[in-house]
Amino acid sequence: TNRSIYLDPQPGQRPDDNERIPGRPTNPARPDANVRPQVLPLQLRVLVSFPKPAKPGQPAGETTVAASGANLAITQNGKVVYSGRADNNGYLGTNLPQGNYVVQITHGNIRHSEPVSLVDQRVRKTITIQSNAALLAPDRVQ
């Protein structure tokens, strides 16, 4: 007999239990409880941008510096999975399983959140946060 085999079940029809639907595995893979998810490096750099006051002979503008000592919390589904402080150059790194995360940054009175996804490879991300306060020590910045 001639029968049509559909790739997707049709409304009101169900394939026979012994019939294999093309393109679908007969025994779908089940995650093994003993297999750990792939862990990937996440390398973050946090910078903070300030309004730069005018100096004699120089116009006002903005300057960007490393957010030294910024507090970072990396969350997944609202739960903190890693936290730490940026080093003197604004860097913080960790290794996390593949997935979608939110990086929450606190630096002084600045708060910022940014999504990040880890899929198949290392992620390097620079996040620049904005401050509305002028840099208090403009002589340090060239």
HELIX and SHEET records of a PDB file:
HELIX    1   1 PRO A  138  ARG A  140  5                                   3    
SHEET    1   A 3 GLY A  61  ALA A  66  0                                        
SHEET    2   A 3 VAL A  39  LYS A  52 -1                                        
SHEET    3   A 3 TYR A  91  PRO A  97 -1                                        
SHEET    1   B 3 GLY A  61  ALA A  66  0                                        
SHEET    2   B 3 VAL A  39  LYS A  52 -1                                        
SHEET    3   B 3 VAL A 123  GLN A 130  1                                        
SHEET    1   C 4 LYS A  79  ARG A  85  0                                        
SHEET    2   C 4 ASN A  71  GLN A  76 -1                                        
SHEET    3   C 4 GLY A  99  HIS A 107 -1                                        
SHEET    4   C 4 ILE A 110  LEU A 118 -1                                        
END                                                                             
